[in-house]
Amino acid sequence: MTSKLAAASPSKRLPGKRRGFSWPLFRYVLREFLGILGITLLAFATLFLVAALYDDLEDFTSRKIPAVTIARYFLLLQPDMLLTVIPMSLLLAAMYTVATMCKNNELTAIRASGLSILHAFQPLLLVAFCFMLLQGFLAEFVAPASRNRALGMHERLTSRPSEVAAARMSKTLAYRNRQDRRDWVFRNFQPKGISSDVVVTQFRPEGTVAWELRAREAHFDETAGHWRFSDVLETVFTEVGTELAEPPRQAATLAREELREKPDSMSFYFSIKPAIDMSISDIVRVLNHPDGDLSAASRAVLRTHLYSRISLPFSCMIAVLLGIPLAIFRERSATMRSIILGVVVMALYYVLAQLFVMMGKTQTLPPLLAGTFPTLLFLSWGMWEMKRKI
């Protein structure tokens, strides 16, 4: 490999003048790095696929699911796996490339030819930047949708037909109108049609129950702008909130003009997914929705995931910024030691990131700090190590 580097490096240079860039060296380092990166990506992807096969394959084979359908399921899992595979692959590829160059005295040859060590590693930083953009694209547009489709596919293929039908029919919705102090519960919510099994509870300013309305069916009258109910039981309570002010009243139909909550506002809450399954645009939409009267706890969870998602792609740059300096050792036998150290450091980053996300979700830390601090810390560490060793 040293002979290859000698061919890639210029043979002539001006005395005392340091060269900043060499295209042959750039191509050489890029080729070596991409070769190792391709192997590590394939190896990690295979390991994750084997783990997924071990977990899920028996569920499909026991139900005699076609092989094409099984293959499609595992293919849908790949974008989500890549979010973890890419940074680890970049780390190992960068460390192996740099450690091999140290072992073969190629860094000494680069310095002797008047080239900058930092410029010699430009290909690694450029590839890390490209993969950072790729990871951001996957995390925003591909992985959430692909993961949700895979989970839905698994549930549909491994559940009994009655369970699947019940899941499709069940559209339970709980909606709270904080401004008007009113709670709604639908057993079967239909935004564009007739909902069934509805309970509406009205609270007084002091928090006691003023009245409760139970109806077999309900629909929103677009013309009148309020709700109409069928087969209704209405109960009015005293100021205490636990005693009946009068006997419950039954009615075949009932229109309540003060109930003007629009189904679109209610369906907004019905369509909210868990934060972990939401993209950045989904989280921003929920946080900025005009009808999004979210609790402080819900906003903390969403904001923490938002900042964590924005920080996620920078793990690719962290992998290379830490991988390069941690792999530079004077000892020729330090290659394996440096690689083990790099893996430990990257694992520490992931553990710390998850710990801070958990503290942000429980409101122990502000969401911005919880979602970004581990990334900023390791980015700073990587840049400091680069400046110290190169």
C-alpha positions as CSV (number, residue, x, y, z in Angstrom):
1,M,0.0,0.0,0.0
2,T,2.9,2.3,0.6
3,S,4.0,1.9,-3.0
4,K,0.6,2.9,-4.1
5,L,0.7,6.0,-2.0
6,A,4.1,6.9,-3.3
7,A,2.7,6.8,-6.8
8,A,-0.2,8.9,-5.7
9,S,2.0,11.5,-4.0
10,P,3.9,14.2,-6.0
11,S,7.6,13.4,-6.4
12,K,8.6,17.1,-6.6
13,R,7.8,19.9,-4.3
14,L,9.2,23.3,-3.5
15,P,11.5,23.3,-0.4
16,G,9.8,24.8,2.6
17,K,6.4,25.1,0.9
18,R,3.5,22.9,2.2
19,R,1.1,21.6,-0.4
20,G,-2.6,21.7,0.5
21,F,-4.2,19.3,-2.0
22,S,-3.3,16.4,-4.2
23,W,-5.9,14.9,-6.5
24,P,-4.1,11.5,-6.8
25,L,-4.0,11.3,-3.0
26,F,-7.6,12.3,-2.8
27,R,-8.7,9.5,-5.2
28,Y,-6.4,6.9,-3.4
29,V,-7.8,7.6,0.1
30,L,-11.4,7.8,-1.2
31,R,-11.0,4.5,-3.0
32,E,-9.6,2.7,0.1
33,F,-12.2,4.2,2.4
34,L,-15.2,3.4,0.2
35,G,-14.0,-0.2,-0.2
36,I,-13.9,-0.7,3.6
37,L,-17.2,1.3,4.1
38,G,-19.0,-1.0,1.6
39,I,-17.9,-4.1,3.5
40,T,-18.9,-2.7,6.9
41,L,-22.3,-1.5,5.6
42,L,-22.9,-5.0,4.2
43,A,-21.7,-6.7,7.3
44,F,-23.9,-4.6,9.7
45,A,-26.9,-4.8,7.5
46,T,-26.6,-8.6,7.4
47,L,-26.3,-8.8,11.2
48,F,-29.4,-6.7,11.7
49,L,-31.3,-8.7,9.1
50,V,-30.3,-12.0,10.8
51,A,-31.6,-10.6,14.1
52,A,-34.9,-9.6,12.5
53,L,-35.2,-13.0,10.9
54,Y,-34.6,-14.6,14.3
55,D,-37.4,-12.5,15.8
56,D,-40.1,-12.6,13.2
57,L,-39.5,-15.3,10.6
58,E,-41.2,-18.0,12.7
59,D,-44.4,-15.9,13.0
60,F,-44.7,-15.9,9.2
61,T,-43.6,-19.5,8.5
62,S,-46.0,-20.9,11.0
63,R,-48.9,-19.3,9.1
64,K,-47.6,-20.3,5.7
65,I,-47.2,-16.7,4.5
66,P,-45.8,-16.6,0.9
67,A,-42.1,-16.0,0.5
68,V,-42.5,-12.9,-1.6
69,T,-44.7,-11.3,1.2
70,I,-42.1,-12.2,3.8
71,A,-39.3,-10.7,1.7
72,R,-41.3,-7.5,1.3
73,Y,-41.7,-7.2,5.1
74,F,-38.0,-7.5,5.8
75,L,-37.2,-5.1,2.9
76,L,-39.5,-2.5,4.6
77,L,-37.4,-2.9,7.8
78,Q,-34.1,-1.9,6.1
79,P,-34.4,1.9,6.0
80,D,-35.0,2.0,9.8
81,M,-32.0,-0.3,10.3
82,L,-29.8,1.9,8.1
83,L,-30.2,4.8,10.6
84,T,-28.1,2.8,13.1
85,V,-25.9,1.0,10.6
86,I,-24.6,4.0,8.7
87,P,-22.8,5.8,11.7
88,M,-21.3,2.6,13.0
89,S,-20.1,1.6,9.5
90,L,-18.6,5.1,9.0
91,L,-16.8,4.9,12.3
92,L,-15.2,1.5,11.7
93,A,-14.3,2.3,8.0
94,A,-12.7,5.5,9.0
95,M,-10.7,4.0,11.9
96,Y,-9.6,1.0,9.8
97,T,-8.5,3.2,6.9
98,V,-6.5,5.6,9.2
99,A,-5.1,2.8,11.4
100,T,-3.8,0.9,8.3
101,M,-2.2,4.1,6.9
102,C,-0.5,4.6,10.3
103,K,0.7,1.0,10.3
104,N,2.2,1.2,6.8
105,N,3.8,4.6,7.6
106,E,1.8,6.3,4.9
107,L,1.0,9.3,7.1
108,T,4.8,9.8,7.5
109,A,5.1,9.6,3.7
110,I,2.3,12.2,3.3
111,R,4.1,14.6,5.7
112,A,7.4,14.1,4.0
113,S,5.9,14.9,0.6
114,G,4.7,18.3,1.9
115,L,1.0,17.4,2.0
116,S,-1.3,18.3,4.9
117,I,-2.7,15.4,6.9
118,L,-6.0,17.2,7.3
119,H,-6.3,17.5,3.5
120,A,-5.4,13.9,3.1
121,F,-8.5,13.0,5.1
122,Q,-10.9,15.3,3.1
123,P,-12.4,12.3,1.3
124,L,-13.5,10.8,4.7
125,L,-15.2,14.1,5.7
126,L,-16.8,14.5,2.3
127,V,-18.3,11.0,2.4
128,A,-19.5,11.6,6.0
129,F,-21.2,14.7,4.9
130,C,-23.0,12.9,2.0
131,F,-24.1,10.1,4.3
132,M,-25.3,12.8,6.8
133,L,-27.6,14.1,4.1
134,L,-28.7,10.6,3.2
135,Q,-29.5,9.7,6.9
136,G,-31.5,12.9,7.3
137,F,-33.5,12.0,4.1
138,L,-34.1,8.5,5.4
139,A,-35.1,9.6,8.8
140,E,-37.5,12.2,7.5
141,F,-39.1,10.7,4.4
142,V,-38.5,7.0,4.3
143,A,-37.9,5.3,7.6
144,P,-41.0,6.3,9.6
145,A,-43.4,5.4,6.7
146,S,-41.5,2.2,6.0
147,R,-41.5,1.1,9.6
148,N,-45.2,1.8,10.1
149,R,-46.0,-0.2,6.9
150,A,-43.9,-3.1,8.2
151,L,-45.6,-3.0,11.6
152,G,-49.0,-2.9,10.1
153,M,-48.1,-5.7,7.7
154,H,-46.9,-7.9,10.6
155,E,-50.0,-7.2,12.6
156,R,-52.3,-8.0,9.6
157,L,-50.5,-11.2,8.7
158,T,-50.0,-12.7,12.2
159,S,-53.3,-11.8,13.8
160,R,-56.6,-13.6,13.6
161,P,-59.1,-12.2,11.1
162,S,-61.5,-11.3,13.9
163,E,-58.8,-9.3,15.6
164,V,-57.9,-7.4,12.4
165,A,-61.6,-6.6,11.8
166,A,-62.0,-5.4,15.4
167,A,-58.9,-3.2,15.0
168,R,-60.3,-1.6,11.8
169,M,-63.7,-1.0,13.4
170,S,-62.4,0.4,16.6
171,K,-62.0,4.1,16.4
172,T,-62.1,5.2,20.0
173,L,-61.3,8.9,20.5
174,A,-61.0,11.0,23.7
175,Y,-61.0,14.7,23.1
176,R,-60.7,17.5,25.6
177,N,-61.8,21.1,24.9
178,R,-59.8,23.0,27.6
179,Q,-61.2,26.4,26.6
180,D,-64.8,25.4,27.1
181,R,-64.0,22.8,29.8
182,R,-65.6,19.9,28.0
183,D,-64.6,16.3,27.4
184,W,-65.7,14.0,24.6
185,V,-65.4,10.3,24.4
186,F,-66.4,8.4,21.2
187,R,-66.3,4.6,21.0
188,N,-66.6,4.8,17.2
189,F,-65.6,8.2,15.9
190,Q,-66.5,9.0,12.3
191,P,-65.3,12.5,11.3
192,K,-67.4,12.6,8.1
193,G,-70.4,10.6,9.2
194,I,-72.4,9.3,12.2
195,S,-70.4,8.5,15.3
196,S,-71.7,6.0,17.9
197,D,-71.6,5.6,21.7
198,V,-70.8,9.2,22.6
199,V,-70.3,10.7,26.1
200,V,-70.0,14.5,26.5
201,T,-69.1,15.8,30.0
202,Q,-69.3,19.6,30.8
203,F,-67.3,20.9,33.7
204,R,-67.7,24.1,35.8
205,P,-64.9,26.6,36.2
206,E,-64.1,25.1,39.7
207,G,-63.8,21.7,38.1
208,T,-67.0,19.9,39.2
209,V,-69.2,18.2,36.6
210,A,-72.2,20.4,35.4
211,W,-73.9,17.9,33.2
212,E,-73.2,14.7,31.2
213,L,-74.8,13.6,28.0
214,R,-74.8,10.0,26.6
215,A,-76.0,9.3,23.1
216,R,-76.1,6.2,20.9
217,E,-75.4,8.3,17.8
218,A,-74.1,11.8,17.1
219,H,-73.2,13.8,14.0
220,F,-72.1,17.3,13.3
221,D,-74.7,19.5,11.4
222,E,-72.5,21.5,9.0
223,T,-75.4,23.8,8.2
224,A,-76.3,24.7,11.8
225,G,-72.7,24.5,13.0
226,H,-73.4,22.3,16.1
227,W,-73.9,18.7,17.1
228,R,-77.1,16.6,17.0
229,F,-77.7,13.5,19.0
230,S,-80.0,10.4,18.8
231,D,-81.2,8.2,21.7
232,V,-79.9,10.5,24.3
233,L,-79.7,10.3,28.1
234,E,-78.9,13.7,29.8
235,T,-77.9,14.0,33.4
236,V,-77.5,17.4,35.3
237,F,-75.5,17.6,38.5
238,T,-75.6,20.1,41.4
239,E,-72.7,22.4,42.1
240,V,-71.0,19.7,44.2
241,G,-70.7,17.7,41.0
242,T,-71.6,14.3,42.5
243,E,-75.3,14.7,43.2
244,L,-78.1,14.8,40.7
245,A,-79.9,18.1,40.4
246,E,-82.9,16.4,38.7
247,P,-83.8,13.0,37.3
248,P,-82.0,12.0,34.1
249,R,-83.9,13.0,30.9
250,Q,-84.2,10.8,27.9
251,A,-84.8,12.0,24.4
252,A,-85.1,10.5,20.9
253,T,-83.2,13.4,19.4
254,L,-81.4,16.4,20.8
255,A,-79.5,19.4,19.4
256,R,-77.1,21.3,21.5
257,E,-76.1,24.7,20.0
258,E,-73.3,25.3,22.4
259,L,-71.5,22.1,21.2
260,R,-69.6,23.6,18.2
261,E,-66.4,21.5,18.3
262,K,-65.7,20.6,14.7
263,P,-64.9,17.0,13.8
264,D,-61.8,18.2,11.9
265,S,-60.3,19.4,15.2
266,M,-61.2,16.2,16.9
267,S,-59.8,14.0,14.1
268,F,-56.5,16.0,14.4
269,Y,-55.9,14.3,17.8
270,F,-57.2,11.0,16.4
271,S,-54.6,11.0,13.7
272,I,-51.6,11.8,16.1
273,K,-49.1,9.0,16.1
274,P,-46.5,8.2,18.8
275,A,-43.7,10.7,18.6
276,I,-41.1,7.9,17.8
277,D,-43.1,7.2,14.6
278,M,-43.4,10.8,13.5
279,S,-41.2,12.7,11.1
280,I,-39.9,16.2,11.8
281,S,-42.6,17.7,9.6
282,D,-45.3,15.7,11.5
283,I,-44.0,16.9,14.9
284,V,-43.9,20.5,13.7
285,R,-47.4,20.2,12.3
286,V,-48.7,18.9,15.6
287,L,-46.9,21.5,17.7
288,N,-48.2,24.4,15.5
289,H,-51.7,23.1,14.8
290,P,-54.3,25.8,15.7
291,D,-56.4,23.2,17.5
292,G,-53.4,21.6,19.2
293,D,-54.2,22.2,22.8
294,L,-51.5,19.9,24.0
295,S,-50.5,19.4,27.6
296,A,-47.1,20.5,28.9
297,A,-46.0,16.8,29.1
298,S,-47.1,16.1,25.5
299,R,-45.2,19.2,24.2
300,A,-42.1,18.2,26.1
301,V,-42.1,14.7,24.5
302,L,-42.7,16.1,21.0
303,R,-40.1,18.9,21.3
304,T,-37.5,16.5,22.7
305,H,-38.1,14.1,19.8
306,L,-38.0,17.0,17.4
307,Y,-34.5,18.2,18.5
308,S,-33.3,14.7,18.7
309,R,-34.4,14.0,15.1
310,I,-32.7,17.2,13.9
311,S,-29.4,16.1,15.7
312,L,-29.6,12.5,14.5
313,P,-27.8,12.9,11.0
314,F,-24.8,14.6,12.7
315,S,-23.9,11.2,14.2
316,C,-22.3,10.4,10.7
317,M,-20.0,13.4,11.1
318,I,-19.3,12.4,14.8
319,A,-18.3,8.9,13.6
320,V,-15.6,10.3,11.3
321,L,-14.4,13.2,13.4
322,L,-13.8,10.8,16.3
323,G,-12.7,7.9,14.1
324,I,-9.8,9.6,12.5
325,P,-7.9,10.9,15.5
326,L,-8.7,7.9,17.7
327,A,-7.0,5.7,15.1
328,I,-3.8,7.6,15.0
329,F,-1.3,5.7,17.2
330,R,2.5,5.5,17.1
331,E,2.5,1.8,17.9
332,R,2.1,-0.5,14.9
333,S,0.0,-3.0,16.9
334,A,-2.6,-0.5,18.0
335,T,-5.1,-1.0,15.2
336,M,-7.4,-3.4,17.1
337,R,-7.2,-1.3,20.3
338,S,-8.2,1.8,18.4
339,I,-11.1,0.2,16.7
340,I,-12.4,-1.2,20.0
341,L,-12.0,2.2,21.6
342,G,-14.0,3.8,18.7
343,V,-16.9,1.3,19.1
344,V,-17.0,2.0,22.9
345,V,-17.1,5.7,22.2
346,M,-19.9,5.4,19.7
347,A,-21.9,3.1,22.0
348,L,-21.5,5.7,24.8
349,Y,-22.8,8.4,22.4
350,Y,-26.0,6.4,21.7
351,V,-26.5,5.5,25.4
352,L,-26.1,9.2,26.4
353,A,-28.4,10.4,23.6
354,Q,-31.2,8.0,24.7
355,L,-30.7,9.0,28.4
356,F,-31.0,12.7,27.6
357,V,-34.1,12.0,25.4
358,M,-35.7,10.1,28.4
359,M,-34.9,13.0,30.7
360,G,-36.4,15.5,28.2
361,K,-39.6,13.4,27.9
362,T,-40.0,13.4,31.7
363,Q,-39.4,17.2,31.8
364,T,-36.2,16.7,33.9
365,L,-34.3,18.7,31.3
366,P,-35.5,21.3,28.8
367,P,-36.3,19.7,25.4
368,L,-33.7,21.7,23.5
369,L,-30.9,20.6,25.9
370,A,-32.1,17.0,26.0
371,G,-32.3,16.6,22.3
372,T,-29.1,18.3,21.2
373,F,-26.5,18.2,24.1
374,P,-25.0,14.7,23.4
375,T,-24.6,15.5,19.7
376,L,-23.0,18.9,20.4
377,L,-20.7,17.4,23.1
378,F,-19.4,14.6,20.8
379,L,-19.1,17.0,17.8
380,S,-16.9,19.3,20.0
381,W,-14.9,16.4,21.3
382,G,-14.3,15.1,17.7
383,M,-13.2,18.6,16.5
384,W,-10.9,18.9,19.5
385,E,-9.3,15.5,18.9
386,M,-8.8,16.4,15.2
387,K,-7.1,19.7,16.2
388,R,-4.9,17.9,18.8
389,K,-3.7,15.0,16.7
390,I,-3.6,16.4,13.2
